[in-house]
Amino acid sequence: MIKDTEVCIVGAGPAGASLSHFLSARKISHTLIDKASFPRDKVCGDGIAVDVMNTLKRISPELLHSFINESSLQPSWGLGLRTSNGHEIRYDFRENGLPYAPFFTGKRLDLDNFLVRNLNPAYCDFRQDTLVSNVVRTPDGIIVQLKNSQGNESDVRANIVVGAEGEKPIVTKYLGLDHYREKQHLMGAIRIYYKNVKGFHPNGHLEFFMDKKLSPGYFWVFPLPNNEANIGLGMTSSRISQKKLNLKKAFHEIVNRNPVLNEMFAEAEALEKPRGWGLPVMTPQRTIAGERYALLGDAAGMIEPHTGKGIGPGMVSGRLCAQYIEEALLKKKYDLMPYQEHIYRYYRIEMRIGHALLKSFKYPALLNSAISLSNLGIIKRWSHKKATEAWKSWM
């Protein structure tokens, strides 16, 4: 059996689900495929920034309101960064007149389930627990071959296919596209959920720790609801390879030798074994669009290089892609390269600064000096003000 639709999206994470929401707003029929059954866990840092809120607001102010008021989310009003020599810089935005916190923390299991739970069935045919067995180009479009958990096979015929399935993309594989995986444009990370981590700022700050062993990279401690925390570390794959670093071993070494972390973890209990994943970072060397296809989120390498942040950029890629899909369908010209050009213009500053910062992270002494300089009163007040102004413009 063949189902005809305008767009077939492979992957229902934040990027794919966001695209679905924007296509539904444009009354474009589409099929959304995911191999998992929701709710499902996804290894992630679980930090949710203002670009996620802005994207939800663009979908629907009501959706944003519902998201903010979800009991499974915890507001975070600031962040702290400690350098390898023990210096600290901290920002708190609780008293700066923001309509809501600039960050939230919440498990990806809850975030992703929220997005798919609110899909519009009038335009979205959502098929979870379904594998893609092939993607075939035809003279008239794209055929996506599927098999569900019961072994039933079916086909979806679409004008456009979108890969939003994560760091190991299926659409890329079956269309024979080049999967750009150079190590300097990849990061490796591990995550462990803990309970009873102590010492968080009362306003729920995200905590970052720099360590010589991780340069370029960092260790994070993010508070979660229910007295839990997301703990992890990450660094570029090229440096992991050069240093022959075992991230799981490094995790415990860093906690044991850092006095602040040691105190925070004094009564902590791990809720799982370390879980690792790869993060493909932004680089214009990747081709993420072409004739009848586009890539989103991790499948497109939409991780910000200096922060490791991927949820927001993934959702933004879904928003921008919807615009070009609509134009392509109206004109019946299906080359989506303009979407790629827009993405790389949109994130050009993040890419330029991010890759420069990654290089600087290799030199802890330089980073320590930069943080100390940033902590000077006049510079800190200026950067605090600029961040507040930028966030207000997004909220």
C-alpha positions in Angstrom: 0.0 0.0 0.0 1.3 3.5 -0.9 0.3 6.6 0.9 0.7 9.9 -1.0 1.8 13.0 0.9 3.6 16.2 0.3 6.4 15.7 2.8 7.9 12.7 4.6 9.8 13.6 7.8 12.1 10.9 9.3 12.7 11.5 13.0 10.2 13.0 15.5 12.7 14.6 17.9 12.5 18.4 18.4 13.7 19.2 14.9 11.3 16.9 13.1 8.4 17.6 15.4 8.9 21.4 15.0 8.9 21.1 11.2 5.6 19.1 11.6 4.1 21.9 13.6 5.1 24.6 11.1 3.9 22.5 8.1 0.6 22.0 9.9 0.3 25.8 10.4 0.7 26.1 6.6 -1.9 23.3 6.0 0.7 21.1 4.3 0.0 17.4 4.6 2.9 15.3 5.7 3.9 12.0 7.3 6.2 11.9 10.4 8.1 8.7 11.1 10.0 7.6 14.2 11.5 4.2 15.0 10.7 4.7 18.7 7.5 4.6 20.7 6.9 7.8 22.6 7.6 8.7 25.3 11.2 7.7 24.9 14.5 8.8 26.3 17.1 10.6 24.3 20.7 11.1 25.7 21.1 14.9 26.0 22.3 17.6 28.4 18.6 18.5 29.0 19.3 22.3 28.9 16.5 24.2 27.2 17.4 27.8 26.1 15.4 30.8 24.9 15.6 29.8 21.2 13.4 26.8 22.1 10.9 29.2 23.7 11.0 31.5 20.7 10.3 28.6 18.3 7.4 27.4 20.4 6.0 30.9 20.5 6.2 31.1 16.7 4.3 27.9 16.5 1.6 29.1 18.9 1.7 31.4 22.0 -0.7 28.9 23.6 1.8 26.1 23.0 4.6 28.2 24.7 2.3 28.9 27.6 1.5 25.3 28.0 5.2 24.3 27.8 6.3 26.8 30.4 3.6 25.6 32.8 4.5 21.9 32.4 5.2 20.5 35.9 8.1 18.4 34.5 10.1 21.5 33.7 12.4 23.5 36.1 13.2 27.2 35.4 16.8 28.2 35.5 17.5 31.9 36.0 21.3 31.9 35.4 24.5 30.1 35.0 27.9 29.7 36.6 31.3 28.9 35.0 34.3 27.8 37.0 37.7 27.7 35.3 40.4 25.1 35.8 42.2 27.4 38.3 39.1 27.8 40.4 37.9 31.2 39.3 34.2 31.7 38.9 31.9 33.9 36.9 28.2 33.8 37.5 25.2 35.5 36.0 21.7 35.7 37.5 18.7 37.2 35.6 15.9 36.7 38.1 15.5 40.4 38.8 15.9 41.7 35.2 12.3 41.8 34.2 12.3 38.8 31.9 8.8 37.3 31.4 10.1 33.8 32.1 13.4 32.2 32.9 16.1 32.3 30.1 16.7 28.5 30.6 14.7 25.5 31.6 15.8 22.0 32.4 13.7 19.0 31.7 14.4 15.5 30.5 14.2 14.9 26.8 11.8 12.1 27.4 9.3 14.8 28.6 10.2 17.6 26.1 10.0 15.3 23.0 6.8 13.7 24.2 5.3 17.2 24.7 6.0 18.1 21.1 4.6 14.9 19.6 1.6 15.0 21.9 0.6 18.3 20.5 1.0 17.4 16.8 -1.9 18.4 14.5 -3.6 15.1 13.2 -5.5 17.1 10.6 -2.2 17.5 8.6 0.3 15.1 10.3 0.2 11.3 9.9 2.4 10.3 12.8 3.8 6.8 12.6 5.9 5.8 15.6 7.5 2.5 16.3 8.2 2.3 12.6 11.5 1.7 10.8 12.6 3.2 7.5 13.9 0.3 5.3 14.8 2.3 2.2 14.5 5.8 0.6 14.2 5.7 -3.2 14.3 8.5 -5.7 11.8 8.3 -8.6 11.2 10.6 -11.5 8.1 11.9 -9.7 9.4 12.2 -6.1 10.6 10.1 -3.2 9.4 6.8 -1.9 10.1 6.0 1.7 9.7 2.3 2.5 8.6 1.4 6.0 8.2 -1.5 8.4 6.4 -1.3 11.7 6.9 -3.3 14.9 4.4 -5.9 13.7 6.4 -6.5 10.6 3.9 -4.8 8.3 5.4 -3.0 5.3 4.1 0.1 3.6 5.3 2.9 1.4 5.0 6.7 1.6 5.3 8.6 -1.7 6.3 12.3 -1.1 7.5 15.3 -3.1 10.1 16.0 -0.4 11.9 13.8 2.2 13.4 15.4 5.3 16.0 13.7 7.5 15.7 14.6 11.2 16.7 11.3 12.7 19.8 12.3 14.6 23.5 11.9 14.4 23.4 8.6 12.5 21.0 9.6 9.7 19.1 7.1 7.6 18.0 9.5 4.9 21.6 10.4 4.2 22.5 6.8 3.9 19.8 5.7 1.6 20.0 8.7 -0.7 23.8 8.1 -1.0 24.7 11.5 0.4 28.0 12.4 1.9 27.8 12.0 5.7 30.4 14.6 6.8 32.1 13.2 9.9 35.5 14.8 10.3 36.6 14.5 13.9 37.2 18.3 14.3 33.5 18.8 13.6 32.3 16.2 16.1 32.1 16.1 19.8 31.8 13.1 22.1 29.9 13.3 25.4 28.5 11.2 28.2 25.5 11.7 30.5 24.6 10.3 33.9 21.4 11.1 35.8 22.0 11.5 39.5 19.9 12.2 42.6 20.8 14.1 45.8 23.4 16.4 44.1 23.8 19.3 46.6 24.9 22.9 46.3 22.9 24.3 43.4 22.2 28.0 43.3 18.7 28.8 44.7 17.7 30.1 41.3 18.5 26.8 39.6 21.6 27.9 37.8 23.3 25.7 35.1 26.8 24.9 36.3 29.8 24.5 34.0 33.3 23.4 35.0 36.4 23.7 32.9 39.1 21.2 33.4 42.5 20.8 31.8 41.8 17.2 31.0 38.8 18.2 28.9 40.2 21.1 26.9 38.6 21.8 24.5 35.4 20.8 26.3 33.6 21.1 29.7 31.9 19.3 32.6 28.3 20.3 33.3 25.9 19.9 36.3 22.3 20.8 35.5 19.5 20.7 38.2 16.4 18.8 37.3 13.0 18.4 39.0 12.5 15.8 41.7 15.9 16.3 43.3 17.6 14.9 40.2 20.4 16.3 38.0 21.9 15.8 34.6 25.6 15.4 34.9 28.0 15.0 32.0 31.1 16.0 30.1 32.1 16.4 26.5 34.9 17.5 24.2 35.9 17.4 20.5 36.3 13.9 19.0 39.7 14.9 17.6 41.1 15.7 21.0 39.5 12.6 22.6 41.4 10.6 19.9 44.7 12.5 20.4 44.6 12.2 24.1 43.3 8.6 24.0 40.8 9.8 26.6 38.3 7.5 28.3 35.4 9.9 29.1 33.9 7.6 31.7 37.1 7.4 33.6 37.7 11.1 33.2 34.3 11.8 34.7 35.1 10.4 38.1 38.7 11.8 38.1 37.3 15.3 37.6 34.7 14.9 40.3 37.3 13.6 42.8 39.9 16.3 42.3 37.6 19.3 42.0 36.7 20.5 45.5 33.4 22.1 44.5 32.3 19.0 42.6 33.5 16.7 45.3 31.2 18.5 47.8 28.3 18.6 45.4 28.6 14.8 44.9 29.2 13.9 48.6 25.7 12.3 49.0 24.9 11.8 45.3 23.7 8.6 43.8 23.8 7.6 40.2 20.5 6.6 38.6 22.0 5.0 35.5 25.3 3.9 33.9 27.1 6.5 31.8 25.5 6.9 28.4 27.5 8.3 25.5 26.5 10.0 22.2 28.0 12.0 19.4 27.3 15.6 18.6 28.0 16.8 15.0 28.8 20.5 15.2 27.9 23.3 12.7 30.1 23.7 9.7 29.2 25.0 6.2 31.3 22.2 4.8 28.3 19.9 5.2 25.7 19.7 2.4 22.3 19.6 4.1 19.9 20.2 1.3 19.3 19.5 -2.4 16.8 18.2 -4.9 13.8 17.0 -3.0 15.6 16.6 0.4 16.7 18.5 3.4 18.4 17.6 6.7 17.5 19.0 10.2 18.9 19.0 13.7 21.7 16.6 14.5 21.3 15.0 11.0 22.4 18.4 9.6 25.1 19.0 12.2 23.2 21.7 14.0 25.1 21.6 17.3 26.6 24.9 18.3 30.4 24.3 18.5 31.2 26.2 21.7 28.2 25.2 23.8 27.2 21.8 22.5 23.6 23.1 22.4 21.5 21.4 19.8 17.8 21.4 20.8 17.2 25.1 19.9 19.2 25.1 16.6 17.4 21.9 15.6 14.0 23.5 16.2 15.1 26.6 14.4 16.2 24.5 11.4 12.7 23.0 11.4 11.1 26.4 11.3 13.3 27.7 8.5 12.9 24.5 6.5 9.1 24.8 6.5 9.3 28.2 4.8 11.3 26.8 1.9 9.3 23.6 1.7 6.1 25.7 1.2 7.8 27.7 -1.5 9.0 24.6 -3.3 5.6 23.0 -3.2 3.9 26.1 -4.5 6.4 26.5 -7.4 6.7 22.8 -8.0 10.5 23.3 -8.0 11.9 21.0 -5.3 15.6 22.1 -4.9 15.9 23.1 -1.2 19.4 24.5 -1.4 18.0 28.0 -0.5 17.2 26.5 3.0 20.8 25.5 3.4 22.0 28.9 2.4 19.6 30.5 4.9 20.8 28.3 7.7 24.4 29.1 7.2 23.7 32.8 7.0 21.6 32.6 10.2 24.3 30.8 12.2 27.4 32.3 10.6 28.4 34.2 13.8 27.8 31.2 16.0 30.0 29.1 13.7 32.8 31.7 13.4 32.9 32.4 17.2 32.2 28.9 18.2 35.1 27.3 16.3 37.4 30.1 17.4 36.4 29.4 21.1 37.0 25.7 20.6 40.5 26.4 19.5 41.1 28.7 22.5 39.7 26.1 24.9 42.9 24.1 24.1 44.8 26.6 26.1 43.4 26.7 29.7 45.7 29.6 30.8 44.2 31.7 28.0 40.7 30.7 29.0 41.4 31.4 32.7 42.6 34.9 31.8 39.6 35.6 29.6 37.2 34.5 32.4 39.0 36.6 35.0 38.7 39.6 32.6 35.0 39.0 32.0 34.5 39.0 35.8 35.6 42.7 36.1 32.7 44.8 37.2 32.3 47.0 34.1 32.7 44.1 31.6 30.4 41.8 33.5 27.7 44.5 33.8 27.9 45.1 30.1 27.7 41.5 29.1 24.8 41.0 31.6 22.9 43.8 30.0 23.5 42.6 26.5 22.3 39.1 27.3 19.2 40.5 29.0 18.4 42.7 26.0 18.9 39.9 23.5 16.7 37.5 25.5 13.9 40.1 25.9 13.9 40.5 22.1 13.3 36.8 21.7 10.7 36.3 24.4 
